[in-house]
Amino acid sequence: MYSVTKQIHFCYGHRLLDYGGICKHPHGHNALAEIEVRTDTLDARNMVCDFSDIKRIAKQWIDGNLDHQMILRHDDPLVKPLQALGEPVYTVDSNPTVERIARLIYDQVRAQGLPVLRVRVWETPTSFATYGADEGHNSLE
């Protein structure tokens, strides 16, 4: 099995509802997503895929949907006031944990046809979450 990994940096804000820790308050992160793509055989160029293909697909989606966005649960009371102010908000069906964000990126990249094995999102330099084909298939919806 061959694999390649592309790193993509992005920034986002979020908060966690129904949570007792400090992450219940709005705050932000400078995140790093690692998108790992795999294959059993190399293509005609002797590649898993071109790094620029991963960048084009994953970075375009991240930049257009998550980068410099406030990622909030759809029923968060902050959604409507922020939208009314014209602030960028991306809503999800469940708490926007780093685990949820890794799954979101995985699903989007896979839907674009890349054979993604896993996505790892570093929320801080010492903390990350991973979601992938071998990480489990529990629904987050």
MILOMAR-617984 format. One record per atom (N, C-alpha, C, O): residue number from 1; x, y negated, z; residue in three letters. Coordinates in steps of 0.001 Angstrom, whole numbers, padded with zeros to 6 digits. Layout:
% residues N
<NUM; <X; Y; Z>; "ALA">
...
***
This chain:
% residues 141
<1; <000836; 001177; 000000>; "MET">
<1; <000000; 000000; 000000>; "MET">
<1; <000883; -001243; 000000>; "MET">
<1; <001864; -001325; 000739>; "MET">
<2; <000518; -002209; -000841>; "TYR">
<2; <001220; -003485; -000914>; "TYR">
<2; <000308; -004571; -000363>; "TYR">
<2; <-000915; -004486; -000479>; "TYR">
<3; <000911; -005592; 000237>; "SER">
<3; <000115; -006739; 000667>; "SER">
<3; <000945; -008008; 000584>; "SER">
<3; <002172; -007980; 000684>; "SER">
<4; <000247; -009118; 000401>; "VAL">
<4; <000861; -010443; 000446>; "VAL">
<4; <-000027; -011306; 001338>; "VAL">
<4; <-001227; -011064; 001467>; "VAL">
<5; <000586; -012313; 001947>; "THR">
<5; <-000144; -013192; 002852>; "THR">
<5; <000148; -014639; 002500>; "THR">
<5; <001301; -015020; 002301>; "THR">
<6; <-000898; -015436; 002425>; "LYS">
<6; <-000794; -016876; 002168>; "LYS">
<6; <-001277; -017614; 003398>; "LYS">
<6; <-002312; -017264; 003965>; "LYS">
<7; <-000539; -018636; 003820>; "GLN">
<7; <-000919; -019461; 004954>; "GLN">
<7; <-001552; -020760; 004463>; "GLN">
<7; <-001095; -021365; 003493>; "GLN">
<8; <-002612; -021173; 005151>; "ILE">
<8; <-003309; -022413; 004821>; "ILE">
<8; <-003581; -023165; 006122>; "ILE">
<8; <-004191; -022627; 007047>; "ILE">
<9; <-003127; -024403; 006181>; "HIS">
<9; <-003347; -025245; 007356>; "HIS">
<9; <-004622; -026056; 007175>; "HIS">
<9; <-004927; -026517; 006075>; "HIS">
<10; <-005365; -026226; 008269>; "PHE">
<10; <-006541; -027095; 008237>; "PHE">
<10; <-006854; -027563; 009649>; "PHE">
<10; <-006375; -026988; 010627>; "PHE">
<11; <-007655; -028602; 009746>; "CYS">
<11; <-008049; -029166; 011032>; "CYS">
<11; <-009561; -029079; 011166>; "CYS">
<11; <-010288; -029227; 010184>; "CYS">
<12; <-010026; -028842; 012369>; "TYR">
<12; <-011466; -028801; 012605>; "TYR">
<12; <-011760; -029144; 014057>; "TYR">
<12; <-010890; -029071; 014925>; "TYR">
<13; <-013007; -029519; 014294>; "GLY">
<13; <-013500; -029721; 015650>; "GLY">
<13; <-014621; -028744; 015900>; "GLY">
<13; <-015245; -028251; 014961>; "GLY">
<14; <-014879; -028463; 017156>; "HIS">
<14; <-015996; -027597; 017522>; "HIS">
<14; <-016262; -027716; 019012>; "HIS">
<14; <-015552; -028413; 019737>; "HIS">
<15; <-017276; -027035; 019440>; "ARG">
<15; <-017518; -026806; 020863>; "ARG">
<15; <-018351; -025541; 020972>; "ARG">
<15; <-019009; -025129; 020016>; "ARG">
<16; <-018315; -024934; 022141>; "LEU">
<16; <-019030; -023684; 022367>; "LEU">
<16; <-020197; -023928; 023324>; "LEU">
<16; <-020005; -024421; 024435>; "LEU">
<17; <-021383; -023586; 022889>; "LEU">
<17; <-022566; -023698; 023737>; "LEU">
<17; <-022679; -022461; 024629>; "LEU">
<17; <-022148; -021398; 024307>; "LEU">
<18; <-023373; -022616; 025742>; "ASP">
<18; <-023586; -021501; 026676>; "ASP">
<18; <-022261; -020885; 027114>; "ASP">
<18; <-022129; -019665; 027207>; "ASP">
<19; <-021295; -021738; 027377>; "TYR">
<19; <-019943; -021319; 027735>; "TYR">
<19; <-019520; -022129; 028956>; "TYR">
<19; <-019765; -023334; 029012>; "TYR">
<20; <-018892; -021484; 029927>; "GLY">
<20; <-018541; -022152; 031169>; "GLY">
<20; <-017185; -022831; 031205>; "GLY">
<20; <-016901; -023578; 032141>; "GLY">
<21; <-016340; -022592; 030208>; "GLY">
<21; <-014994; -023155; 030219>; "GLY">
<21; <-014924; -024533; 029576>; "GLY">
<21; <-015943; -025109; 029193>; "GLY">
<22; <-013712; -025047; 029465>; "ILE">
<22; <-013537; -026401; 028938>; "ILE">
<22; <-013896; -026521; 027455>; "ILE">
<22; <-014100; -027628; 026956>; "ILE">
<23; <-013973; -025404; 026756>; "CYS">
<23; <-014318; -025444; 025329>; "CYS">
<23; <-015803; -025750; 025097>; "CYS">
<23; <-016262; -025768; 023956>; "CYS">
<24; <-016547; -025989; 026174>; "LYS">
<24; <-017938; -026424; 026011>; "LYS">
<24; <-017993; -027888; 025579>; "LYS">
<24; <-019041; -028369; 025147>; "LYS">
<25; <-016879; -028589; 025692>; "HIS">
<25; <-016797; -029992; 025286>; "HIS">
<25; <-016269; -030085; 023853>; "HIS">
<25; <-015461; -029255; 023437>; "HIS">
<26; <-016719; -031084; 023099>; "PRO">
<26; <-016175; -031252; 021733>; "PRO">
<26; <-014662; -031469; 021778>; "PRO">
<26; <-014155; -032255; 022579>; "PRO">
<27; <-013967; -030768; 020915>; "HIS">
<27; <-012512; -030874; 020835>; "HIS">
<27; <-012060; -030397; 019465>; "HIS">
<27; <-012859; -029868; 018693>; "HIS">
<28; <-010781; -030583; 019162>; "GLY">
<28; <-010288; -030221; 017836>; "GLY">
<28; <-009064; -029330; 017875>; "GLY">
<28; <-008407; -029170; 018904>; "GLY">
<29; <-008776; -028748; 016697>; "HIS">
<29; <-007631; -027855; 016547>; "HIS">
<29; <-006930; -028129; 015217>; "HIS">
<29; <-007565; -028485; 014224>; "HIS">
<30; <-005632; -027957; 015221>; "ASN">
<30; <-004844; -027884; 013997>; "ASN">
<30; <-004630; -026399; 013751>; "ASN">
<30; <-003785; -025769; 014387>; "ASN">
<31; <-005392; -025855; 012838>; "ALA">
<31; <-005428; -024406; 012639>; "ALA">
<31; <-004526; -023955; 011499>; "ALA">
<31; <-004161; -024730; 010615>; "ALA">
<32; <-004186; -022694; 011551>; "LEU">
<32; <-003446; -022027; 010485>; "LEU">
<32; <-004181; -020740; 010155>; "LEU">
<32; <-004338; -019870; 011012>; "LEU">
<33; <-004632; -020619; 008911>; "ALA">
<33; <-005267; -019380; 008458>; "ALA">
<33; <-004252; -018591; 007652>; "ALA">
<33; <-003548; -019144; 006808>; "ALA">
<34; <-004181; -017297; 007919>; "GLU">
<34; <-003344; -016380; 007143>; "GLU">
<34; <-004278; -015423; 006422>; "GLU">
<34; <-005021; -014671; 007054>; "GLU">
<35; <-004237; -015455; 005092>; "ILE">
<35; <-005096; -014593; 004289>; "ILE">
<35; <-004220; -013493; 003696>; "ILE">
<35; <-003341; -013767; 002879>; "ILE">
<36; <-004463; -012242; 004111>; "GLU">
<36; <-003680; -011107; 003634>; "GLU">
<36; <-004493; -010330; 002601>; "GLU">
<36; <-005615; -009897; 002863>; "GLU">
<37; <-003900; -010166; 001426>; "VAL">
<37; <-004529; -009461; 000311>; "VAL">
<37; <-003730; -008197; 000063>; "VAL">
<37; <-002502; -008207; 000148>; "VAL">
<38; <-004432; -007092; -000247>; "ARG">
<38; <-003737; -005814; -000426>; "ARG">
<38; <-004192; -005093; -001677>; "ARG">
<38; <-005248; -005371; -002246>; "ARG">
<39; <-003344; -004148; -002086>; "THR">
<39; <-003678; -003278; -003203>; "THR">
<39; <-002793; -002033; -003129>; "THR">
<39; <-001723; -002053; -002520>; "THR">
<40; <-003250; -000965; -003749>; "ASP">
<40; <-002443; 000248; -003808>; "ASP">
<40; <-001444; 000206; -004952>; "ASP">
<40; <-000391; 000839; -004888>; "ASP">
<41; <-001778; -000548; -006010>; "THR">
<41; <-000896; -000641; -007171>; "THR">
<41; <-000696; -002091; -007559>; "THR">
<41; <-001590; -002920; -007386>; "THR">
<42; <000462; -002390; -008075>; "LEU">
<42; <000779; -003742; -008512>; "LEU">
<42; <000207; -003996; -009900>; "LEU">
<42; <000004; -003059; -010673>; "LEU">
<43; <-000050; -005252; -010215>; "ASP">
<43; <-000599; -005600; -011524>; "ASP">
<43; <000510; -005627; -012584>; "ASP">
<43; <001648; -005260; -012292>; "ASP">
<44; <000196; -006047; -013781>; "ALA">
<44; <001150; -006055; -014893>; "ALA">
<44; <002331; -006984; -014630>; "ALA">
<44; <003388; -006828; -015240>; "ALA">
<45; <002160; -007945; -013732>; "ARG">
<45; <003250; -008873; -013377>; "ARG">
<45; <004102; -008318; -012235>; "ARG">
<45; <005058; -008957; -011794>; "ARG">
<46; <003742; -007119; -011760>; "ASN">
<46; <004407; -006489; -010616>; "ASN">
<46; <004071; -007220; -009310>; "ASN">
<46; <004912; -007346; -008420>; "ASN">
<47; <002822; -007698; -009217>; "MET">
<47; <002355; -008452; -008058>; "MET">
<47; <001073; -007836; -007502>; "MET">
<47; <000318; -007182; -008221>; "MET">
<48; <000842; -008058; -006203>; "VAL">
<48; <-000467; -007780; -005609>; "VAL">
<48; <-001461; -008746; -006243>; "VAL">
<48; <-002483; -008340; -006795>; "VAL">
<49; <-001141; -010014; -006151>; "CYS">
<49; <-001806; -011107; -006856>; "CYS">
<49; <-000904; -012318; -006697>; "CYS">
<49; <-000001; -012329; -005860>; "CYS">
<50; <-001152; -013314; -007489>; "ASP">
<50; <-000331; -014515; -007430>; "ASP">
<50; <-000716; -015309; -006183>; "ASP">
<50; <-001900; -015467; -005888>; "ASP">
<51; <000281; -015808; -005451>; "PHE">
<51; <-000008; -016631; -004276>; "PHE">
<51; <-000891; -017818; -004644>; "PHE">
<51; <-001722; -018258; -003850>; "PHE">
<52; <-000700; -018332; -005859>; "SER">
<52; <-001509; -019483; -006271>; "SER">
<52; <-002984; -019113; -006403>; "SER">
<52; <-003846; -019974; -006226>; "SER">
<53; <-003294; -017852; -006710>; "ASP">
<53; <-004698; -017424; -006763>; "ASP">
<53; <-005322; -017431; -005373>; "ASP">
<53; <-006459; -017870; -005198>; "ASP">
<54; <-004576; -016942; -004385>; "ILE">
<54; <-005088; -016975; -003007>; "ILE">
<54; <-005283; -018420; -002583>; "ILE">
<54; <-006311; -018778; -002007>; "ILE">
<55; <-004285; -019248; -002874>; "LYS">
<55; <-004375; -020657; -002491>; "LYS">
<55; <-005568; -021325; -003165>; "LYS">
<55; <-006329; -022039; -002512>; "LYS">
<56; <-005733; -021105; -004439>; "ARG">
<56; <-006827; -021737; -005187>; "ARG">
<56; <-008177; -021354; -004593>; "ARG">
<56; <-009027; -022215; -004366>; "ARG">
<57; <-008370; -020078; -004345>; "ILE">
<57; <-009660; -019594; -003851>; "ILE">
<57; <-009878; -019960; -002387>; "ILE">
<57; <-010895; -020562; -002042>; "ILE">
<58; <-008943; -019604; -001538>; "ALA">
<58; <-009142; -019806; -000096>; "ALA">
<58; <-009028; -021273; 000297>; "ALA">
<58; <-009868; -021780; 001040>; "ALA">
<59; <-008007; -021954; -000187>; "LYS">
<59; <-007806; -023347; 000206>; "LYS">
<59; <-008932; -024227; -000313>; "LYS">
<59; <-009383; -025136; 000383>; "LYS">
<60; <-009384; -023962; -001525>; "GLN">
<60; <-010486; -024760; -002063>; "GLN">
<60; <-011718; -024634; -001168>; "GLN">
<60; <-012371; -025634; -000871>; "GLN">
<61; <-012039; -023414; -000738>; "TRP">
<61; <-013213; -023229; 000115>; "TRP">
<61; <-012988; -023844; 001499>; "TRP">
<61; <-013867; -024533; 002018>; "TRP">
<62; <-011831; -023603; 002095>; "ILE">
<62; <-011533; -024170; 003415>; "ILE">
<62; <-011559; -025690; 003365>; "ILE">
<62; <-012169; -026328; 004223>; "ILE">
<63; <-010901; -026277; 002366>; "ASP">
<63; <-010869; -027734; 002258>; "ASP">
<63; <-012265; -028316; 002057>; "ASP">
<63; <-012578; -029376; 002599>; "ASP">
<64; <-013092; -027641; 001297>; "GLY">
<64; <-014425; -028150; 001006>; "GLY">
<64; <-015448; -027907; 002091>; "GLY">
<64; <-016499; -028547; 002097>; "GLY">
<65; <-015167; -026991; 003019>; "ASN">
<65; <-016179; -026619; 004007>; "ASN">
<65; <-015744; -026741; 005467>; "ASN">
<65; <-016568; -027055; 006326>; "ASN">
<66; <-014476; -026502; 005763>; "LEU">
<66; <-014043; -026471; 007160>; "LEU">
<66; <-013066; -027573; 007541>; "LEU">
<66; <-013095; -028059; 008672>; "LEU">
<67; <-012208; -027972; 006621>; "ASP">
<67; <-011152; -028929; 006953>; "ASP">
<67; <-011753; -030283; 007341>; "ASP">
<67; <-012572; -030843; 006611>; "ASP">
<68; <-011340; -030792; 008483>; "HIS">
<68; <-011815; -032061; 009033>; "HIS">
<68; <-013332; -032106; 009176>; "HIS">
<68; <-013963; -033142; 008966>; "HIS">
<69; <-013902; -030959; 009538>; "GLN">
<69; <-015335; -030844; 009805>; "GLN">
<69; <-015528; -030565; 011291>; "GLN">
<69; <-014650; -030022; 011961>; "GLN">
<70; <-016685; -030946; 011779>; "MET">
<70; <-017114; -030531; 013108>; "MET">
<70; <-017935; -029272; 012881>; "MET">
<70; <-019022; -029337; 012307>; "MET">
<71; <-017431; -028134; 013322>; "ILE">
<71; <-018111; -026851; 013117>; "ILE">
<71; <-018945; -026580; 014369>; "ILE">
<71; <-018415; -026427; 015469>; "ILE">
<72; <-020259; -026525; 014171>; "LEU">
<72; <-021165; -026397; 015303>; "LEU">
<72; <-022201; -025314; 015061>; "LEU">
<72; <-022539; -024998; 013920>; "LEU">
<73; <-022698; -024754; 016152>; "ARG">
<73; <-023828; -023837; 016060>; "ARG">
<73; <-025034; -024632; 015566>; "ARG">
<73; <-025227; -025782; 015959>; "ARG">
<74; <-025836; -024024; 014712>; "HIS">
<74; <-026939; -024728; 014046>; "HIS">
<74; <-027891; -025422; 015000>; "HIS">
<74; <-028506; -026422; 014629>; "HIS">
<75; <-028032; -024917; 016226>; "ASP">
<75; <-028956; -025521; 017183>; "ASP">
<75; <-028257; -026424; 018199>; "ASP">
<75; <-028858; -026793; 019208>; "ASP">
<76; <-027012; -026781; 017951>; "ASP">
<76; <-026288; -027678; 018850>; "ASP">
<76; <-026940; -029068; 018782>; "ASP">
<76; <-027171; -029580; 017686>; "ASP">
<77; <-027236; -029678; 019922>; "PRO">
<77; <-027849; -031008; 019918>; "PRO">
<77; <-026995; -032087; 019254>; "PRO">
<77; <-027514; -033157; 018935>; "PRO">
<78; <-025725; -031845; 019039>; "LEU">
<78; <-024864; -032830; 018375>; "LEU">
<78; <-025049; -032853; 016861>; "LEU">
<78; <-024658; -033830; 016222>; "LEU">
<79; <-025628; -031817; 016268>; "VAL">
<79; <-025712; -031721; 014813>; "VAL">
<79; <-026432; -032928; 014214>; "VAL">
<79; <-025869; -033620; 013366>; "VAL">
<80; <-027642; -033184; 014634>; "LYS">
<80; <-028435; -034263; 014022>; "LYS">
<80; <-027834; -035647; 014242>; "LYS">
<80; <-027755; -036418; 013285>; "LYS">
<81; <-027404; -036001; 015457>; "PRO">
<81; <-026788; -037324; 015617>; "PRO">
<81; <-025522; -037514; 014774>; "PRO">
<81; <-025312; -038586; 014207>; "PRO">
<82; <-024690; -036490; 014691>; "LEU">
<82; <-023477; -036601; 013869>; "LEU">
<82; <-023833; -036743; 012393>; "LEU">
<82; <-023243; -037562; 011688>; "LEU">
<83; <-024792; -035953; 011924>; "GLN">
<83; <-025225; -036068; 010534>; "GLN">
<83; <-025814; -037445; 010255>; "GLN">
<83; <-025572; -038021; 009194>; "GLN">
<84; <-026591; -037977; 011207>; "ALA">
<84; <-027188; -039309; 011042>; "ALA">
<84; <-026115; -040389; 010923>; "ALA">
<84; <-026320; -041403; 010256>; "ALA">
<85; <-024979; -040170; 011565>; "LEU">
<85; <-023861; -041103; 011477>; "LEU">
<85; <-023007; -040881; 010228>; "LEU">
<85; <-022057; -041625; 009982>; "LEU">
<86; <-023343; -039863; 009446>; "GLY">
<86; <-022576; -039563; 008244>; "GLY">
<86; <-021301; -038784; 008509>; "GLY">
<86; <-020418; -038709; 007654>; "GLY">
<87; <-021213; -038207; 009694>; "GLU">
<87; <-020025; -037428; 010047>; "GLU">
<87; <-020100; -036042; 009399>; "GLU">
<87; <-021188; -035483; 009262>; "GLU">
<88; <-018957; -035486; 009002>; "PRO">
<88; <-018964; -034155; 008382>; "PRO">
<88; <-019213; -033051; 009408>; "PRO">
<88; <-018479; -032919; 010388>; "PRO">
<89; <-020258; -032266; 009166>; "VAL">
<89; <-020657; -031183; 010067>; "VAL">
<89; <-020866; -029926; 009233>; "VAL">
<89; <-021507; -029962; 008183>; "VAL">
<90; <-020317; -028820; 009711>; "TYR">
<90; <-020549; -027509; 009105>; "TYR">
<90; <-021222; -026662; 010172>; "TYR">
<90; <-020677; -026491; 011262>; "TYR">
<91; <-022403; -026128; 009870>; "THR">
<91; <-023122; -025348; 010876>; "THR">
<91; <-023030; -023856; 010595>; "THR">
<91; <-022974; -023416; 009447>; "THR">
<92; <-023018; -023095; 011686>; "VAL">
<92; <-023005; -021640; 011628>; "VAL">
<92; <-024113; -021113; 012540>; "VAL">
<92; <-024631; -021841; 013387>; "VAL">
<93; <-024469; -019846; 012357>; "ASP">
<93; <-025577; -019265; 013105>; "ASP">
<93; <-025228; -018883; 014538>; "ASP">
<93; <-026121; -018708; 015367>; "ASP">
<94; <-023941; -018752; 014835>; "SER">
<94; <-023516; -018361; 016173>; "SER">
<94; <-022414; -019307; 016627>; "SER">
<94; <-021934; -020125; 015842>; "SER">
<95; <-022009; -019201; 017897>; "ASN">
<95; <-020967; -020092; 018400>; "ASN">
<95; <-019750; -020095; 017469>; "ASN">
<95; <-019304; -019030; 017042>; "ASN">
<96; <-019212; -021265; 017151>; "PRO">
<96; <-018085; -021373; 016226>; "PRO">
<96; <-016742; -021064; 016896>; "PRO">
<96; <-015855; -021914; 016966>; "PRO">
<97; <-016621; -019846; 017378>; "THR">
<97; <-015365; -019399; 017977>; "THR">
<97; <-014335; -019181; 016875>; "THR">
<97; <-014688; -019132; 015696>; "THR">
<98; <-013091; -019051; 017243>; "VAL">
<98; <-012057; -018764; 016247>; "VAL">
<98; <-012297; -017398; 015597>; "VAL">
<98; <-011955; -017194; 014432>; "VAL">
<99; <-012884; -016467; 016352>; "GLU">
<99; <-013234; -015170; 015778>; "GLU">
<99; <-014272; -015345; 014664>; "GLU">
<99; <-014171; -014724; 013605>; "GLU">
<100; <-015253; -016183; 014912>; "ARG">
<100; <-016315; -016443; 013932>; "ARG">
<100; <-015739; -017129; 012699>; "ARG">
<100; <-016137; -016823; 011575>; "ARG">
<101; <-014810; -018048; 012903>; "ILE">
<101; <-014198; -018763; 011787>; "ILE">
<101; <-013352; -017813; 010937>; "ILE">
<101; <-013366; -017909; 009710>; "ILE">
<102; <-012613; -016894; 011577>; "ALA">
<102; <-011838; -015899; 010821>; "ALA">
<102; <-012763; -015048; 009965>; "ALA">
<102; <-012451; -014778; 008805>; "ALA">
<103; <-013889; -014622; 010509>; "ARG">
<103; <-014857; -013824; 009747>; "ARG">
<103; <-015458; -014625; 008595>; "ARG">
<103; <-015654; -014099; 007499>; "ARG">
<104; <-015743; -015870; 008845>; "LEU">
<104; <-016310; -016739; 007820>; "LEU">
<104; <-015365; -016870; 006623>; "LEU">
<104; <-015789; -016749; 005473>; "LEU">
<105; <-014105; -017112; 006897>; "ILE">
<105; <-013108; -017229; 005816>; "ILE">
<105; <-012970; -015893; 005093>; "ILE">
<105; <-012940; -015855; 003862>; "ILE">
<106; <-012888; -014806; 005842>; "TYR">
<106; <-012792; -013468; 005241>; "TYR">
<106; <-013942; -013234; 004266>; "TYR">
<106; <-013722; -012844; 003119>; "TYR">
<107; <-015166; -013475; 004726>; "ASP">
<107; <-016342; -013234; 003888>; "ASP">
<107; <-016326; -014088; 002626>; "ASP">
<107; <-016672; -013605; 001548>; "ASP">
<108; <-015931; -015337; 002747>; "GLN">
<108; <-015914; -016237; 001590>; "GLN">
<108; <-014852; -015826; 000573>; "GLN">
<108; <-015111; -015823; -000631>; "GLN">
<109; <-013664; -015481; 001053>; "VAL">
<109; <-012577; -015082; 000145>; "VAL">
<109; <-012930; -013765; -000540>; "VAL">
<109; <-012704; -013608; -001740>; "VAL">
<110; <-013471; -012840; 000203>; "ARG">
<110; <-013868; -011546; -000368>; "ARG">
<110; <-014967; -011724; -001413>; "ARG">
<110; <-014958; -011053; -002445>; "ARG">
<111; <-015911; -012624; -001149>; "ALA">
<111; <-017000; -012886; -002096>; "ALA">
<111; <-016481; -013469; -003411>; "ALA">
<111; <-017143; -013360; -004443>; "ALA">
<112; <-015304; -014085; -003374>; "GLN">
<112; <-014696; -014640; -004580>; "GLN">
<112; <-013867; -013598; -005342>; "GLN">
<112; <-013233; -013922; -006346>; "GLN">
<113; <-013874; -012355; -004867>; "GLY">
<113; <-013256; -011271; -005609>; "GLY">
<113; <-011842; -010887; -005211>; "GLY">
<113; <-011257; -009991; -005820>; "GLY">
<114; <-011280; -011543; -004206>; "LEU">
<114; <-009937; -011137; -003770>; "LEU">
<114; <-010046; -009924; -002849>; "LEU">
<114; <-010925; -009880; -001988>; "LEU">
<115; <-009162; -008941; -003023>; "PRO">
<115; <-009186; -007759; -002149>; "PRO">
<115; <-008529; -008056; -000797>; "PRO">
<115; <-007473; -007511; -000474>; "PRO">
<116; <-009169; -008926; -000018>; "VAL">
<116; <-008616; -009377; 001254>; "VAL">
<116; <-008664; -008232; 002273>; "VAL">
<116; <-009682; -007558; 002430>; "VAL">
<117; <-007556; -008039; 002946>; "LEU">
<117; <-007468; -007029; 004000>; "LEU">
<117; <-007875; -007632; 005339>; "LEU">
<117; <-008664; -007053; 006085>; "LEU">
<118; <-007321; -008803; 005627>; "ARG">
<118; <-007634; -009452; 006900>; "ARG">
<118; <-007353; -010939; 006810>; "ARG">
<118; <-006565; -011406; 005987>; "ARG">
<119; <-008028; -011663; 007689>; "VAL">
<119; <-007780; -013093; 007870>; "VAL">
<119; <-007466; -013307; 009335>; "VAL">
<119; <-008201; -012859; 010215>; "VAL">
<120; <-006380; -013990; 009581>; "ARG">
<120; <-005984; -014356; 010945>; "ARG">
<120; <-006033; -015881; 011022>; "ARG">
<120; <-005483; -016570; 010162>; "ARG">
<121; <-006690; -016399; 012047>; "VAL">
<121; <-006744; -017843; 012243>; "VAL">
<121; <-006095; -018170; 013586>; "VAL">
<121; <-006533; -017715; 014642>; "VAL">
<122; <-005038; -018971; 013505>; "TRP">
<122; <-004346; -019459; 014692>; "TRP">
<122; <-005050; -020736; 015136>; "TRP">
<122; <-005046; -021734; 014415>; "TRP">
<123; <-005649; -020704; 016313>; "GLU">
<123; <-006339; -021870; 016857>; "GLU">
<123; <-005354; -022806; 017544>; "GLU">
<123; <-005513; -024026; 017525>; "GLU">
<124; <-004345; -022214; 018145>; "THR">
<124; <-003238; -022945; 018765>; "THR">
<124; <-001966; -022183; 018380>; "THR">
<124; <-002054; -021088; 017825>; "THR">
<125; <-000793; -022742; 018663>; "PRO">
<125; <000440; -022010; 018333>; "PRO">
<125; <000597; -020670; 019052>; "PRO">
<125; <001435; -019856; 018664>; "PRO">
<126; <-000205; -020433; 020101>; "THR">
<126; <-000066; -019185; 020855>; "THR">
<126; <-001331; -018330; 020874>; "THR">
<126; <-001354; -017290; 021531>; "THR">
<127; <-002385; -018746; 020166>; "SER">
<127; <-003658; -018021; 020234>; "SER">
<127; <-004276; -017872; 018850>; "SER">
<127; <-004430; -018850; 018119>; "SER">
<128; <-004628; -016637; 018499>; "PHE">
<128; <-005246; -016396; 017202>; "PHE">
<128; <-006311; -015317; 017310>; "PHE">
<128; <-006371; -014564; 018282>; "PHE">
<129; <-007156; -015264; 016270>; "ALA">
<129; <-008147; -014198; 016128>; "ALA">
<129; <-008001; -013630; 014732>; "ALA">
<129; <-007620; -014339; 013800>; "ALA">
<130; <-008305; -012350; 014590>; "THR">
<130; <-008181; -011665; 013315>; "THR">
<130; <-009491; -010964; 012990>; "THR">
<130; <-010128; -010363; 013855>; "THR">
<131; <-009878; -011055; 011720>; "TYR">
<131; <-010999; -010259; 011240>; "TYR">
<131; <-010583; -009627; 009923>; "TYR">
<131; <-009964; -010277; 009081>; "TYR">
<132; <-010923; -008355; 009748>; "GLY">
<132; <-010595; -007699; 008494>; "GLY">
<132; <-011267; -006378; 008349>; "GLY">
<132; <-011988; -005910; 009230>; "GLY">
<133; <-011013; -005783; 007212>; "ALA">
<133; <-011639; -004502; 006856>; "ALA">
<133; <-011330; -003443; 007899>; "ALA">
<133; <-012168; -002583; 008171>; "ALA">
<134; <-010161; -003488; 008478>; "ASP">
<134; <-009795; -002474; 009482>; "ASP">
<134; <-009999; -002986; 010911>; "ASP">
<134; <-009594; -002327; 011868>; "ASP">
<135; <-010622; -004153; 011058>; "GLU">
<135; <-010811; -004741; 012379>; "GLU">
<135; <-012213; -004469; 012929>; "GLU">
<135; <-012502; -004779; 014084>; "GLU">
<136; <-013071; -003894; 012104>; "GLY">
<136; <-014439; -003617; 012555>; "GLY">
<136; <-015441; -004279; 011637>; "GLY">
<136; <-015095; -005150; 010839>; "GLY">
<137; <-016672; -003863; 011757>; "HIS">
<137; <-017721; -004385; 010880>; "HIS">
<137; <-018942; -004834; 011660>; "HIS">
<137; <-020054; -004751; 011139>; "HIS">
<138; <-018780; -005302; 012872>; "ASN">
<138; <-019920; -005754; 013647>; "ASN">
<138; <-020440; -007059; 013081>; "ASN">
<138; <-019660; -007950; 012744>; "ASN">
<139; <-021728; -007174; 012978>; "SER">
<139; <-022351; -008388; 012456>; "SER">
<139; <-022259; -009510; 013467>; "SER">
<139; <-022424; -009296; 014668>; "SER">
<140; <-021994; -010713; 012971>; "LEU">
<140; <-021948; -011884; 013823>; "LEU">
<140; <-023176; -012757; 013625>; "LEU">
<140; <-023289; -013816; 014242>; "LEU">
<141; <-024071; -012337; 012793>; "GLU">
<141; <-025247; -013165; 012498>; "GLU">
<141; <-026265; -013052; 013601>; "GLU">
<141; <-027323; -013678; 013531>; "GLU">
***
